[in-house]
Amino acid sequence: MEEHKNEEQLEQVSTQDADDTEEYEKICFVCRRPESKTGKMVCLPNNICICQSCMQKAVDSMESSGLSYQDLMNMSGLMGMPEPPEQKPEEKQSSGKQSKPKMTNISMINLSDLMNFIPQRQRVKKKKPREETVKKTFDPKSIPAPHKIKASLDEYVIGQEHAKKVISVAVYNHYKRIATGTMDDIEIEKSNMLMIGPTGSGKTYLVKTLAKLLDVPLAIADATSLTEAGYIGDDIESVISRLLAAADNDVERAEQGIVFIDEIDKIAKKRNANQRDVSGESVQQGMLKLLEGSEIEVPVGATSKNAMVPMETVNTKNILFICGGAFPGLEDIIKERLNKQAAIGFCGDLKDKYDDDPNILSKVTVEDIRNFGMIPEFIGRLPIIYTLQGLTRDMLVQILKEPRNAIIKQYKKLLALDEVNLEFEDGALEAIAERALEKKTGARALRAIIEEIMLDIMYEIPKDDNIGSVCITRAYIENTGGPVISLRTAGLLPG
């Protein structure tokens, strides 16, 4: 009976070990890295696994300490192996060899005992292999027309008609350029873009929306973290490594992608020449090869180069670059250029003629951007320069209620989950837009104002189940009144 029980226990242990090997991967006993990162491991008794690098380190440390294989054999008694029989005094004299002193009071560590202290949560499950997907072949007939791209952008972005036309045509031409690259002898050059607009006008949101609509790898990078090679910060190649990650490390798809570099005005040339400009003009010079088109080695799965990260070569010839920035202070440079023609008299232009012009950025020229601090070589590689308009009160009202994911629609959905109908008067929307204009942060101010207004309402409504609808008035926005709250009536739904 006992033999049968032992056999059953051994079968259970063997089946459990088999399940563990299928579900869990081996972990190095020393460095705790899984087999997927270290490679094939050396398996020792008692389910102990050691990676090759740790094993090599152990061997190197033994050689550096002067411990040879013969010394290990002499210490076999310490490892639990039977010691050789002790020689008699006559044999010691006849042999003529001096016996090594016996090492006492030394106990070796039993590695099997340490396995009991390894928590089970440190065991790493094997990652499921990704299903092999068929690579998509590029079809020129599937290119969306510019008017279709703009119509899709209109559902999310309010206003900025000129900017949406420019970016729609640029993306359409980018697709056609890739499709016809190997069809004839005429080589079409790419048209990189520079997007200028005040803060909160929708530069980043426009590109993010475009990424949702198009099936093309798109990476959004920030120029503020870029520094010259050799300094702390992201290298210029990190922009391409993000695009490669967005393309699932597929080099062919990444070479047909789009890169949006935000806050490009932060790498302008510094006017103080006493300090080394590690994040200004030097970064612009380093980005010239990216914009023009060249083969660049980028790390896979990391933002910095080191010996442990594999490298891939990406050709930026077919990558479309879109640069965007607010360029604070550019308005003063434009006004200074325009006011050179100011004169005194009946037909003369006054110096304050452009002080209240909301679309002063639309009069920008390459000379103004160069005076801002961008080098001519960098501007020359961005042939398409367009501006976004500053948001007006009517545009802010439309942003509140018309887009597919408008802020008011989000709050209506939140209160609808509590079976409460939320309404906003037109005067309330205008008051919110007026408060947002005073903050001068564009559409970003709308979210902060709505959060402040709806705080008390979202706190009080769950207390009373009799509330059926809430109407936000202009008086409530201006702190001269309160919202109109309607209670439920028997047999009637709210609203």
Order of alpha helices (4+ residues) and beta strands (2+ residues): alpha-alpha-beta-beta-alpha-alpha-alpha-alpha-alpha-alpha-beta-alpha-beta-alpha-alpha-beta-alpha-beta-beta-beta-alpha-alpha-alpha-beta-alpha-alpha-beta-alpha-alpha-beta-alpha-beta
